[in-house]
Structure formats: C-alpha cells, structure tokens
C-alpha cells in the first residue's frame, strides 16, 4: 500500500476536489491542514519549494496541485480499473 499525505487548507476548493477524488477511488490518505500545522507547512515548502495547496506526497514523491494524470500514474489508479 502506498503512503499518501495530502497537504491542504479548509478554504481551498482544489483541496476538496483532490480529497473527494481520492475517496472516490478508495485511496487512504493522511490529511495535514497546513493552516494549523506550521511545522508541516515549512516541511512541505522545503520539499517542493511551493507554498500553494493542494500538495500531496505519494511514497514521499511530491505532487503539486490536483494533477490527475500524475496522481493516477503514481497510485496506479488506471491499472486498477483494467485489472477488474
């Protein structure tokens, strides 16, 4: 199972879309609210050089923004559908 961490804020509409997409695809993830967790926010910026959200790490590989193509590839979501 891949380790997925989503960095978001409560007011971010793209963050909500990303989390909804992950739930629809039954992807378990840990959510980090960077508006409350400043230490995690600093770590996120150190890793990606980006302050914006959503960001996610899939097995420690960063994805900045709601990049469905990259998310699907890293989580092997399209392959999952083909196997059914």
N, C-alpha and C positions, 0 to 999 in steps of 0.2 A: 504494500500500500504506500502511496506517495504521501509525503508530509506537505500539507498545504496551509499556508498562513496568508490571510487577507488583511491588508492594512487599509483602514477606511475611516471615515468620519460620519456622524449621524446625518449630516445635511447634504451629503454627496449623492446625487441621483445615479451616477455611473457606478458607485459602490453598491447601491441597492440592486442595480441590474446585474452586476457581476455576482453578487451573493445569490440572487434568485436563479441565475443560470447554473451556478454550481449545485444548488439544491435540486433543481430540475434534473440534473444529471447524476444525482445521488453521490456527489463528491463531499466527503467530510473535510471540514476545514476549521482552523482556529482563527477567530476574528480578533484583531487588535484595533482598538479605537485610538488613533494617534492624537486626537484632540484631548484625550485624557492621559495617555501613556506617553509622556515626553521622552522617556528613555528609549522606548521602541521607535518613536519618530526619528530621533537622532540616528539610531542604528539603520533605519530604513534609508535615510538620506546618505549616510556613509556608504552603504552598499550600492546604491543606484545613482547617487548624485542628483536625485529628483525629490522635490518636496510634495508634489501633487499625488493625489489618490484618485482612483484605487491603484494599489500596487499589490502584488502577491508574490510569494516565493513558493515555488514548487520544487521540493527536494533541494532547497537552498538556491535555486535558479530564479532570478528576478524576472517578473513580467510587469511592465509599467503600463497602466491603462487597462481598459477592457479589450484586450487583443484576443478575440475568439479563436483566430487561426492558431496563434501560438499556444494558447491555453489548451485547445483541443489536441494539438500535437504533443505537448508535454504531458498531458494527462491521458493521452491515447483514447480520447473520447470517441472519435470516429471509428477507430478499430474495434472498440467495444460494441458499437452498433452492428458492425459487419459480422462479429462472432455469434450474434444471436440467431 
